[in-house]
């Protein structure tokens, strides 16, 4: 079974949030590693925001906190830090799940997760595709 989630965000929206709330916003939404990897670039931060939203959609849940969509599906709202984007040098981005996000992925049988990030001048987009174990014992 495949689970997918996609999200697009205006880069300007993230820039405005940084201007308005500064470090408080950055620390609440992004992990230390994400902030380091993004190097303060709003486009990179917007792509990571979109990745977190896309992952939550693939998990069938919402995110809690500033600007987050309401909880859906399983009635669970994840915290921003429970979904993390890592970008090892020379490698594609990776999605790491912690806490409730990891438990939800395990409950869905997720085995492999792919993440794609992109941005232009105005928008950043992220796509999450997760492959889950065959739940019904059927092969085909």
N, CA, C and O atoms as a GROMACS GRO file, in nm:
protein
  560
    1UNK      N    1   0.084  -0.117   0.000
    1UNK     CA    2   0.000   0.000   0.000
    1UNK      C    3   0.089   0.124   0.000
    1UNK      O    4   0.194   0.125   0.063
    2UNK      N    5   0.045   0.227  -0.071
    2UNK     CA    6   0.117   0.353  -0.075
    2UNK      C    7   0.038   0.461  -0.003
    2UNK      O    8  -0.084   0.466  -0.011
    3UNK      N    9   0.110   0.546   0.067
    3UNK     CA   10   0.054   0.663   0.133
    3UNK      C   11   0.125   0.784   0.074
    3UNK      O   12   0.248   0.785   0.062
    4UNK      N   13   0.049   0.886   0.036
    4UNK     CA   14   0.109   1.004  -0.024
    4UNK      C   15   0.059   1.130   0.046
    4UNK      O   16  -0.051   1.134   0.101
    5UNK      N   17   0.142   1.231   0.042
    5UNK     CA   18   0.106   1.363   0.091
    5UNK      C   19   0.184   1.466   0.012
    5UNK      O   20   0.302   1.446  -0.017
    6UNK      N   21   0.120   1.576  -0.021
    6UNK     CA   22   0.185   1.684  -0.093
    6UNK      C   23   0.144   1.816  -0.030
    6UNK      O   24   0.032   1.830   0.019
    7UNK      N   25   0.233   1.913  -0.032
    7UNK     CA   26   0.200   2.044   0.020
    7UNK      C   27   0.280   2.149  -0.055
    7UNK      O   28   0.394   2.126  -0.095
    8UNK      N   29   0.219   2.264  -0.072
    8UNK     CA   30   0.284   2.379  -0.134
    8UNK      C   31   0.265   2.498  -0.041
    8UNK      O   32   0.158   2.514   0.018
    9UNK      N   33   0.368   2.580  -0.027
    9UNK     CA   34   0.361   2.696   0.062
    9UNK      C   35   0.424   2.816  -0.008
    9UNK      O   36   0.523   2.803  -0.080
   10UNK      N   37   0.366   2.932   0.016
   10UNK     CA   38   0.426   3.055  -0.034
   10UNK      C   39   0.548   3.086   0.051
   10UNK      O   40   0.540   3.091   0.174
   11UNK      N   41   0.660   3.108  -0.013
   11UNK     CA   42   0.784   3.139   0.059
   11UNK      C   43   0.766   3.268   0.139
   11UNK      O   44   0.818   3.281   0.249
   12UNK      N   45   0.694   3.361   0.083
   12UNK     CA   46   0.670   3.489   0.151
   12UNK      C   47   0.598   3.470   0.285
   12UNK      O   48   0.621   3.545   0.379
   13UNK      N   49   0.513   3.370   0.292
   13UNK     CA   50   0.442   3.340   0.418
   13UNK      C   51   0.541   3.304   0.528
   13UNK      O   52   0.527   3.348   0.642
   14UNK      N   53   0.641   3.224   0.495
   14UNK     CA   54   0.743   3.186   0.593
   14UNK      C   55   0.829   3.307   0.626
   14UNK      O   56   0.865   3.327   0.742
   15UNK      N   57   0.863   3.387   0.526
   15UNK     CA   58   0.941   3.508   0.551
   15UNK      C   59   0.868   3.601   0.649
   15UNK      O   60   0.929   3.656   0.740
   16UNK      N   61   0.737   3.618   0.628
   16UNK     CA   62   0.658   3.705   0.718
   16UNK      C   63   0.655   3.649   0.860
   16UNK      O   64   0.665   3.725   0.956
   17UNK      N   65   0.642   3.518   0.873
   17UNK     CA   66   0.641   3.456   1.006
   17UNK      C   67   0.774   3.478   1.077
   17UNK      O   68   0.778   3.506   1.197
   18UNK      N   69   0.883   3.466   1.003
   18UNK     CA   70   1.016   3.489   1.061
   18UNK      C   71   1.029   3.635   1.105
   18UNK      O   72   1.079   3.663   1.213
   19UNK      N   73   0.983   3.727   1.021
   19UNK     CA   74   0.991   3.870   1.055
   19UNK      C   75   0.905   3.902   1.177
   19UNK      O   76   0.944   3.981   1.262
   20UNK      N   77   0.789   3.841   1.184
   20UNK     CA   78   0.695   3.873   1.292
   20UNK      C   79   0.735   3.810   1.425
   20UNK      O   80   0.733   3.877   1.529
   21UNK      N   81   0.770   3.680   1.422
   21UNK     CA   82   0.794   3.607   1.547
   21UNK      C   83   0.940   3.566   1.568
   21UNK      O   84   0.976   3.522   1.677
   22UNK      N   85   1.025   3.580   1.468
   22UNK     CA   86   1.168   3.556   1.482
   22UNK      C   87   1.203   3.417   1.534
   22UNK      O   88   1.149   3.316   1.489
   23UNK      N   89   1.293   3.415   1.631
   23UNK     CA   90   1.344   3.288   1.685
   23UNK      C   91   1.235   3.204   1.749
   23UNK      O   92   1.242   3.081   1.745
   24UNK      N   93   1.136   3.267   1.806
   24UNK     CA   94   1.026   3.192   1.869
   24UNK      C   95   0.958   3.102   1.765
   24UNK      O   96   0.933   2.985   1.792
   25UNK      N   97   0.931   3.156   1.649
   25UNK     CA   98   0.871   3.079   1.539
   25UNK      C   99   0.968   2.970   1.493
   25UNK      O  100   0.930   2.854   1.482
   26UNK      N  101   1.091   3.007   1.466
   26UNK     CA  102   1.189   2.912   1.414
   26UNK      C  103   1.209   2.794   1.509
   26UNK      O  104   1.212   2.679   1.465
   27UNK      N  105   1.224   2.822   1.637
   27UNK     CA  106   1.248   2.716   1.736
   27UNK      C  107   1.126   2.627   1.756
   27UNK      O  108   1.140   2.508   1.786
   28UNK      N  109   1.007   2.683   1.739
   28UNK     CA  110   0.886   2.604   1.760
   28UNK      C  111   0.860   2.507   1.644
   28UNK      O  112   0.810   2.397   1.665
   29UNK      N  113   0.894   2.549   1.522
   29UNK     CA  114   0.862   2.472   1.403
   29UNK      C  115   0.976   2.380   1.359
   29UNK      O  116   0.951   2.267   1.318
   30UNK      N  117   1.099   2.428   1.366
   30UNK     CA  118   1.213   2.356   1.309
   30UNK      C  119   1.308   2.305   1.416
   30UNK      O  120   1.329   2.369   1.519
   31UNK      N  121   1.366   2.188   1.389
   31UNK     CA  122   1.467   2.133   1.481
   31UNK      C  123   1.599   2.207   1.461
   31UNK      O  124   1.617   2.279   1.362
   32UNK      N  125   1.689   2.190   1.553
   32UNK     CA  126   1.822   2.252   1.543
   32UNK      C  127   1.891   2.208   1.415
   32UNK      O  128   1.955   2.289   1.348
   33UNK      N  129   1.879   2.081   1.381
   33UNK     CA  130   1.941   2.029   1.259
   33UNK      C  131   1.879   2.093   1.135
   33UNK      O  132   1.950   2.129   1.042
   34UNK      N  133   1.747   2.107   1.134
   34UNK     CA  134   1.680   2.170   1.019
   34UNK      C  135   1.725   2.315   1.002
   34UNK      O  136   1.751   2.360   0.890
   35UNK      N  137   1.735   2.387   1.112
   35UNK     CA  138   1.778   2.526   1.106
   35UNK      C  139   1.921   2.536   1.054
   35UNK      O  140   1.953   2.623   0.974
   36UNK      N  141   2.007   2.447   1.100
   36UNK     CA  142   2.146   2.446   1.053
   36UNK      C  143   2.152   2.413   0.904
   36UNK      O  144   2.220   2.481   0.828
   37UNK      N  145   2.081   2.307   0.863
   37UNK     CA  146   2.084   2.266   0.723
   37UNK      C  147   2.027   2.373   0.630
   37UNK      O  148   2.077   2.391   0.519
   38UNK      N  149   1.924   2.445   0.674
   38UNK     CA  150   1.861   2.548   0.591
   38UNK      C  151   1.944   2.675   0.585
   38UNK      O  152   1.927   2.755   0.493
   39UNK      N  153   2.032   2.694   0.681
   39UNK     CA  154   2.121   2.810   0.678
   39UNK      C  155   2.049   2.943   0.677
   39UNK      O  156   2.101   3.042   0.624
   40UNK      N  157   1.928   2.948   0.734
   40UNK     CA  158   1.854   3.074   0.739
   40UNK      C  159   1.787   3.114   0.609
   40UNK      O  160   1.726   3.220   0.601
   41UNK      N  161   1.797   3.029   0.507
   41UNK     CA  162   1.736   3.061   0.378
   41UNK      C  163   1.585   3.036   0.384
   41UNK      O  164   1.543   2.922   0.408
   42UNK      N  165   1.503   3.140   0.363
   42UNK     CA  166   1.358   3.122   0.370
   42UNK      C  167   1.307   3.015   0.272
   42UNK      O  168   1.213   2.943   0.306
   43UNK      N  169   1.366   3.004   0.154
   43UNK     CA  170   1.321   2.902   0.058
   43UNK      C  171   1.341   2.762   0.115
   43UNK      O  172   1.255   2.675   0.101
   44UNK      N  173   1.455   2.740   0.178
   44UNK     CA  174   1.483   2.608   0.236
   44UNK      C  175   1.392   2.580   0.355
   44UNK      O  176   1.346   2.467   0.373
   45UNK      N  177   1.366   2.682   0.436
   45UNK     CA  178   1.275   2.665   0.549
   45UNK      C  179   1.132   2.638   0.500
   45UNK      O  180   1.062   2.556   0.558
   46UNK      N  181   1.091   2.708   0.396
   46UNK     CA  182   0.957   2.686   0.340
   46UNK      C  183   0.943   2.543   0.287
   46UNK      O  184   0.838   2.481   0.304
   47UNK      N  185   1.047   2.491   0.223
   47UNK     CA  186   1.043   2.354   0.173
   47UNK      C  187   1.030   2.255   0.288
   47UNK      O  188   0.959   2.155   0.276
   48UNK      N  189   1.097   2.282   0.398
   48UNK     CA  190   1.087   2.194   0.515
   48UNK      C  191   0.948   2.204   0.579
   48UNK      O  192   0.893   2.104   0.625
   49UNK      N  193   0.892   2.325   0.582
   49UNK     CA  194   0.754   2.342   0.630
   49UNK      C  195   0.660   2.256   0.546
   49UNK      O  196   0.578   2.182   0.599
   50UNK      N  197   0.673   2.268   0.414
   50UNK     CA  198   0.588   2.191   0.323
   50UNK      C  199   0.606   2.041   0.345
   50UNK      O  200   0.510   1.965   0.337
   51UNK      N  201   0.730   1.997   0.372
   51UNK     CA  202   0.756   1.856   0.396
   51UNK      C  203   0.684   1.807   0.521
   51UNK      O  204   0.630   1.696   0.522
   52UNK      N  205   0.683   1.887   0.625
   52UNK     CA  206   0.615   1.850   0.748
   52UNK      C  207   0.464   1.837   0.724
   52UNK      O  208   0.400   1.743   0.771
   53UNK      N  209   0.408   1.933   0.650
   53UNK     CA  210   0.265   1.927   0.617
   53UNK      C  211   0.235   1.806   0.529
   53UNK      O  212   0.136   1.737   0.551
   54UNK      N  213   0.319   1.780   0.429
   54UNK     CA  214   0.298   1.667   0.339
   54UNK      C  215   0.305   1.535   0.417
   54UNK      O  216   0.225   1.445   0.393
   55UNK      N  217   0.401   1.525   0.509
   55UNK     CA  218   0.414   1.403   0.589
   55UNK      C  219   0.291   1.382   0.675
   55UNK      O  220   0.242   1.270   0.687
   56UNK      N  221   0.242   1.490   0.737
   56UNK     CA  222   0.121   1.479   0.819
   56UNK      C  223   0.003   1.431   0.736
   56UNK      O  224  -0.077   1.350   0.782
   57UNK      N  225  -0.008   1.482   0.613
   57UNK     CA  226  -0.117   1.438   0.525
   57UNK      C  227  -0.103   1.290   0.491
   57UNK      O  228  -0.202   1.217   0.491
   58UNK      N  229   0.019   1.247   0.462
   58UNK     CA  230   0.040   1.105   0.431
   58UNK      C  231   0.007   1.017   0.551
   58UNK      O  232  -0.041   0.905   0.536
   59UNK      N  233   0.033   1.069   0.671
   59UNK     CA  234   0.002   0.995   0.793
   59UNK      C  235  -0.146   1.003   0.828
   59UNK      O  236  -0.194   0.927   0.913
   60UNK      N  237  -0.220   1.092   0.763
   60UNK     CA  238  -0.362   1.108   0.791
   60UNK      C  239  -0.392   1.180   0.919
   60UNK      O  240  -0.496   1.158   0.981
   61UNK      N  241  -0.301   1.268   0.960
   61UNK     CA  242  -0.316   1.344   1.084
   61UNK      C  243  -0.286   1.491   1.056
   61UNK      O  244  -0.247   1.526   0.945
   62UNK      N  245  -0.305   1.575   1.156
   62UNK     CA  246  -0.274   1.716   1.144
   62UNK      C  247  -0.154   1.754   1.227
   62UNK      O  248  -0.097   1.672   1.298
   63UNK      N  249  -0.117   1.880   1.216
   63UNK     CA  250  -0.009   1.937   1.296
   63UNK      C  251  -0.069   2.037   1.392
   63UNK      O  252  -0.170   2.100   1.360
   64UNK      N  253  -0.009   2.053   1.509
   64UNK     CA  254  -0.059   2.151   1.605
   64UNK      C  255   0.036   2.269   1.610
   64UNK      O  256   0.156   2.255   1.587
   65UNK      N  257  -0.018   2.385   1.640
   65UNK     CA  258   0.066   2.503   1.653
   65UNK      C  259   0.039   2.606   1.547
   65UNK      O  260  -0.061   2.598   1.475
   66UNK      N  261   0.128   2.705   1.536
   66UNK     CA  262   0.103   2.819   1.450
   66UNK      C  263   0.092   2.780   1.302
   66UNK      O  264   0.180   2.714   1.248
   67UNK      N  265  -0.018   2.820   1.240
   67UNK     CA  266  -0.035   2.800   1.098
   67UNK      C  267  -0.063   2.658   1.055
   67UNK      O  268  -0.067   2.630   0.936
   68UNK      N  269  -0.081   2.568   1.148
   68UNK     CA  270  -0.100   2.427   1.114
   68UNK      C  271  -0.244   2.399   1.078
   68UNK      O  272  -0.337   2.466   1.124
   69UNK      N  273  -0.262   2.299   0.995
   69UNK     CA  274  -0.396   2.254   0.960
   69UNK      C  275  -0.456   2.182   1.081
   69UNK      O  276  -0.384   2.132   1.167
   70UNK      N  277  -0.586   2.178   1.086
   70UNK     CA  278  -0.654   2.109   1.195
   70UNK      C  279  -0.628   1.959   1.186
   70UNK      O  280  -0.603   1.906   1.078
   71UNK      N  281  -0.634   1.892   1.299
   71UNK     CA  282  -0.615   1.747   1.302
   71UNK      C  283  -0.724   1.679   1.220
   71UNK      O  284  -0.840   1.720   1.222
   72UNK      N  285  -0.683   1.575   1.148
   72UNK     CA  286  -0.777   1.500   1.065
   72UNK      C  287  -0.756   1.352   1.089
   72UNK      O  288  -0.668   1.311   1.164
   73UNK      N  289  -0.839   1.273   1.025
   73UNK     CA  290  -0.817   1.129   1.024
   73UNK      C  291  -0.817   1.065   1.160
   73UNK      O  292  -0.923   1.048   1.220
   74UNK      N  293  -0.703   1.032   1.209
   74UNK     CA  294  -0.690   0.955   1.332
   74UNK      C  295  -0.719   1.037   1.456
   74UNK      O  296  -0.711   0.984   1.567
   75UNK      N  297  -0.754   1.164   1.440
   75UNK     CA  298  -0.782   1.247   1.557
   75UNK      C  299  -0.658   1.283   1.635
   75UNK      O  300  -0.666   1.316   1.753
   76UNK      N  301  -0.543   1.278   1.570
   76UNK     CA  302  -0.415   1.306   1.634
   76UNK      C  303  -0.358   1.433   1.573
   76UNK      O  304  -0.364   1.451   1.451
   77UNK      N  305  -0.302   1.518   1.654
   77UNK     CA  306  -0.229   1.635   1.605
   77UNK      C  307  -0.083   1.620   1.648
   77UNK      O  308  -0.053   1.608   1.766
   78UNK      N  309   0.005   1.621   1.551
   78UNK     CA  310   0.148   1.605   1.578
   78UNK      C  311   0.212   1.739   1.609
   78UNK      O  312   0.163   1.845   1.568
   79UNK      N  313   0.322   1.734   1.682
   79UNK     CA  314   0.402   1.853   1.704
   79UNK      C  315   0.502   1.866   1.589
   79UNK      O  316   0.545   1.766   1.532
   80UNK      N  317   0.538   1.987   1.557
   80UNK     CA  318   0.626   2.014   1.443
   80UNK      C  319   0.757   1.937   1.451
   80UNK      O  320   0.805   1.889   1.348
   81UNK      N  321   0.816   1.925   1.567
   81UNK     CA  322   0.946   1.858   1.582
   81UNK      C  323   0.938   1.707   1.566
   81UNK      O  324   1.041   1.640   1.555
   82UNK      N  325   0.817   1.652   1.564
   82UNK     CA  326   0.803   1.507   1.546
   82UNK      C  327   0.823   1.465   1.400
   82UNK      O  328   0.836   1.347   1.370
   83UNK      N  329   0.825   1.563   1.311
   83UNK     CA  330   0.854   1.539   1.169
   83UNK      C  331   0.976   1.623   1.137
   83UNK      O  332   0.972   1.745   1.148
   84UNK      N  333   1.084   1.557   1.096
   84UNK     CA  334   1.211   1.626   1.074
   84UNK      C  335   1.266   1.595   0.936
   84UNK      O  336   1.260   1.481   0.889
   85UNK      N  337   1.319   1.698   0.872
   85UNK     CA  338   1.383   1.682   0.741
   85UNK      C  339   1.533   1.694   0.760
   85UNK      O  340   1.583   1.790   0.818
   86UNK      N  341   1.604   1.594   0.711
   86UNK     CA  342   1.751   1.597   0.712
   86UNK      C  343   1.800   1.597   0.569
   86UNK      O  344   1.740   1.535   0.482
   87UNK      N  345   1.908   1.666   0.546
   87UNK     CA  346   1.965   1.674   0.411
   87UNK      C  347   2.115   1.647   0.421
   87UNK      O  348   2.195   1.741   0.419
   88UNK      N  349   2.154   1.518   0.432
   88UNK     CA  350   2.297   1.487   0.437
   88UNK      C  351   2.366   1.533   0.308
   88UNK      O  352   2.308   1.526   0.200
   89UNK      N  353   2.487   1.580   0.322
   89UNK     CA  354   2.562   1.632   0.207
   89UNK      C  355   2.566   1.530   0.094
   89UNK      O  356   2.603   1.414   0.115
   90UNK      N  357   2.529   1.573  -0.025
   90UNK     CA  358   2.536   1.488  -0.143
   90UNK      C  359   2.430   1.381  -0.152
   90UNK      O  360   2.436   1.295  -0.240
   91UNK      N  361   2.332   1.384  -0.063
   91UNK     CA  362   2.226   1.284  -0.062
   91UNK      C  363   2.090   1.351  -0.074
   91UNK      O  364   2.077   1.470  -0.045
   92UNK      N  365   1.988   1.276  -0.117
   92UNK     CA  366   1.854   1.334  -0.121
   92UNK      C  367   1.804   1.360   0.021
   92UNK      O  368   1.855   1.303   0.117
   93UNK      N  369   1.704   1.447   0.034
   93UNK     CA  370   1.651   1.474   0.168
   93UNK      C  371   1.588   1.349   0.228
   93UNK      O  372   1.538   1.262   0.157
   94UNK      N  373   1.592   1.343   0.359
   94UNK     CA  374   1.536   1.229   0.432
   94UNK      C  375   1.433   1.279   0.532
   94UNK      O  376   1.447   1.388   0.588
   95UNK      N  377   1.331   1.198   0.553
   95UNK     CA  378   1.228   1.230   0.650
   95UNK      C  379   1.248   1.142   0.772
   95UNK      O  380   1.251   1.019   0.761
   96UNK      N  381   1.262   1.202   0.888
   96UNK     CA  382   1.274   1.130   1.014
   96UNK      C  383   1.149   1.158   1.096
   96UNK      O  384   1.107   1.272   1.109
   97UNK      N  385   1.092   1.053   1.151
   97UNK     CA  386   0.972   1.066   1.233
   97UNK      C  387   1.004   1.031   1.377
   97UNK      O  388   1.075   0.934   1.404
   98UNK      N  389   0.952   1.110   1.469
   98UNK     CA  390   0.976   1.092   1.612
   98UNK      C  391   0.843   1.087   1.685
   98UNK      O  392   0.742   1.133   1.633
   99UNK      N  393   0.843   1.032   1.804
   99UNK     CA  394   0.726   1.037   1.891
   99UNK      C  395   0.600   0.984   1.827
   99UNK      O  396   0.599   0.875   1.770
  100UNK      N  397   0.492   1.065   1.836
  100UNK     CA  398   0.362   1.023   1.784
  100UNK      C  399   0.364   1.000   1.633
  100UNK      O  400   0.291   0.914   1.584
  101UNK      N  401   0.447   1.074   1.560
  101UNK     CA  402   0.457   1.055   1.415
  101UNK      C  403   0.515   0.917   1.384
  101UNK      O  404   0.467   0.848   1.294
  102UNK      N  405   0.618   0.878   1.457
  102UNK     CA  406   0.678   0.746   1.437
  102UNK      C  407   0.580   0.635   1.474
  102UNK      O  408   0.573   0.533   1.405
  103UNK      N  409   0.506   0.655   1.581
  103UNK     CA  410   0.407   0.555   1.622
  103UNK      C  411   0.296   0.541   1.518
  103UNK      O  412   0.252   0.430   1.489
  104UNK      N  413   0.251   0.652   1.463
  104UNK     CA  414   0.147   0.648   1.360
  104UNK      C  415   0.198   0.576   1.235
  104UNK      O  416   0.126   0.494   1.178
  105UNK      N  417   0.321   0.607   1.193
  105UNK     CA  418   0.379   0.541   1.075
  105UNK      C  419   0.391   0.390   1.099
  105UNK      O  420   0.363   0.311   1.009
  106UNK      N  421   0.431   0.351   1.219
  106UNK     CA  422   0.441   0.209   1.251
  106UNK      C  423   0.304   0.143   1.247
  106UNK      O  424   0.290   0.031   1.198
  107UNK      N  425   0.202   0.211   1.299
  107UNK     CA  426   0.068   0.156   1.298
  107UNK      C  427   0.016   0.137   1.156
  107UNK      O  428  -0.063   0.046   1.130
  108UNK      N  429   0.059   0.223   1.065
  108UNK     CA  430   0.019   0.212   0.924
  108UNK      C  431   0.106   0.112   0.848
  108UNK      O  432   0.078   0.079   0.732
  109UNK      N  433   0.212   0.064   0.913
  109UNK     CA  434   0.300  -0.033   0.848
  109UNK      C  435   0.402   0.026   0.754
  109UNK      O  436   0.454  -0.044   0.667
  110UNK      N  437   0.432   0.156   0.769
  110UNK     CA  438   0.530   0.220   0.681
  110UNK      C  439   0.664   0.151   0.690
  110UNK      O  440   0.715   0.125   0.800
  111UNK      N  441   0.722   0.121   0.575
  111UNK     CA  442   0.856   0.059   0.569
  111UNK      C  443   0.957   0.149   0.501
  111UNK      O  444   1.071   0.162   0.547
  112UNK      N  445   0.916   0.211   0.391
  112UNK     CA  446   1.005   0.296   0.313
  112UNK      C  447   0.936   0.430   0.290
  112UNK      O  448   0.818   0.434   0.256
  113UNK      N  449   1.010   0.539   0.309
  113UNK     CA  450   0.955   0.673   0.288
  113UNK      C  451   1.048   0.750   0.196
  113UNK      O  452   1.169   0.754   0.216
  114UNK      N  453   0.989   0.812   0.094
  114UNK     CA  454   1.064   0.898   0.002
  114UNK      C  455   1.013   1.041   0.017
  114UNK      O  456   0.894   1.064   0.034
  115UNK      N  457   1.105   1.135   0.009
  115UNK     CA  458   1.073   1.276   0.022
  115UNK      C  459   1.136   1.352  -0.093
  115UNK      O  460   1.253   1.332  -0.125
  116UNK      N  461   1.058   1.439  -0.156
  116UNK     CA  462   1.110   1.525  -0.261
  116UNK      C  463   1.074   1.669  -0.227
  116UNK      O  464   0.960   1.698  -0.193
  117UNK      N  465   1.172   1.759  -0.236
  117UNK     CA  466   1.154   1.901  -0.207
  117UNK      C  467   1.189   1.981  -0.331
  117UNK      O  468   1.279   1.944  -0.406
  118UNK      N  469   1.119   2.092  -0.351
  118UNK     CA  470   1.152   2.182  -0.460
  118UNK      C  471   1.103   2.322  -0.425
  118UNK      O  472   1.009   2.338  -0.347
  119UNK      N  473   1.166   2.422  -0.483
  119UNK     CA  474   1.118   2.558  -0.466
  119UNK      C  475   1.155   2.643  -0.586
  119UNK      O  476   1.254   2.618  -0.655
  120UNK      N  477   1.073   2.743  -0.607
  120UNK     CA  478   1.097   2.842  -0.711
  120UNK      C  479   1.110   2.978  -0.645
  120UNK      O  480   1.154   2.987  -0.530
  121UNK      N  481   1.073   3.082  -0.716
  121UNK     CA  482   1.082   3.216  -0.659
  121UNK      C  483   0.974   3.243  -0.556
  121UNK      O  484   0.998   3.312  -0.456
  122UNK      N  485   0.853   3.188  -0.579
  122UNK     CA  486   0.741   3.220  -0.491
  122UNK      C  487   0.694   3.106  -0.404
  122UNK      O  488   0.640   3.129  -0.296
  123UNK      N  489   0.715   2.982  -0.448
  123UNK     CA  490   0.658   2.868  -0.378
  123UNK      C  491   0.762   2.761  -0.349
  123UNK      O  492   0.861   2.746  -0.420
  124UNK      N  493   0.736   2.687  -0.240
  124UNK     CA  494   0.811   2.566  -0.209
  124UNK      C  495   0.710   2.452  -0.203
  124UNK      O  496   0.597   2.470  -0.159
  125UNK      N  497   0.752   2.335  -0.249
  125UNK     CA  498   0.663   2.220  -0.254
  125UNK      C  499   0.736   2.097  -0.200
  125UNK      O  500   0.857   2.085  -0.213
  126UNK      N  501   0.660   2.007  -0.140
  126UNK     CA  502   0.715   1.881  -0.091
  126UNK      C  503   0.618   1.769  -0.120
  126UNK      O  504   0.496   1.786  -0.114
  127UNK      N  505   0.674   1.654  -0.153
  127UNK     CA  506   0.597   1.533  -0.178
  127UNK      C  507   0.654   1.422  -0.091
  127UNK      O  508   0.775   1.398  -0.088
  128UNK      N  509   0.566   1.353  -0.020
  128UNK     CA  510   0.603   1.238   0.062
  128UNK      C  511   0.529   1.116   0.007
  128UNK      O  512   0.408   1.120  -0.014
  129UNK      N  513   0.604   1.009  -0.016
  129UNK     CA  514   0.546   0.882  -0.057
  129UNK      C  515   0.600   0.776   0.037
  129UNK      O  516   0.722   0.761   0.052
  130UNK      N  517   0.510   0.703   0.100
  130UNK     CA  518   0.550   0.596   0.192
  130UNK      C  519   0.493   0.464   0.144
  130UNK      O  520   0.376   0.455   0.104
  131UNK      N  521   0.576   0.362   0.148
  131UNK     CA  522   0.531   0.227   0.114
  131UNK      C  523   0.513   0.151   0.244
  131UNK      O  524   0.601   0.148   0.329
  132UNK      N  525   0.396   0.090   0.256
  132UNK     CA  526   0.364   0.016   0.376
  132UNK      C  527   0.365  -0.133   0.347
  132UNK      O  528   0.352  -0.177   0.233
  133UNK      N  529   0.381  -0.208   0.452
  133UNK     CA  530   0.372  -0.352   0.443
  133UNK      C  531   0.232  -0.391   0.394
  133UNK      O  532   0.135  -0.321   0.419
  134UNK      N  533   0.224  -0.501   0.326
  134UNK     CA  534   0.096  -0.553   0.279
  134UNK      C  535   0.012  -0.587   0.402
  134UNK      O  536   0.047  -0.677   0.478
  135UNK      N  537  -0.097  -0.515   0.422
  135UNK     CA  538  -0.179  -0.533   0.540
  135UNK      C  539  -0.274  -0.650   0.533
  135UNK      O  540  -0.314  -0.705   0.636
  136UNK      N  541  -0.312  -0.688   0.409
  136UNK     CA  542  -0.414  -0.792   0.396
  136UNK      C  543  -0.361  -0.929   0.363
  136UNK      O  544  -0.438  -1.024   0.349
  137UNK      N  545  -0.229  -0.941   0.351
  137UNK     CA  546  -0.173  -1.070   0.318
  137UNK      C  547  -0.187  -1.104   0.171
  137UNK      O  548  -0.147  -1.213   0.128
  138UNK      N  549  -0.242  -1.012   0.093
  138UNK     CA  550  -0.258  -1.036  -0.050
  138UNK      C  551  -0.138  -0.978  -0.123
  138UNK      O  552  -0.081  -0.877  -0.082
  139UNK      N  553  -0.100  -1.043  -0.230
  139UNK     CA  554   0.011  -0.995  -0.311
  139UNK      C  555  -0.041  -0.972  -0.451
  139UNK      O  556  -0.128  -1.045  -0.498
  140UNK      N  557   0.012  -0.873  -0.518
  140UNK     CA  558  -0.038  -0.855  -0.649
  140UNK      C  559   0.016  -0.740  -0.715
  140UNK      O  560  -0.019  -0.713  -0.830
   0.00000   0.00000   0.00000
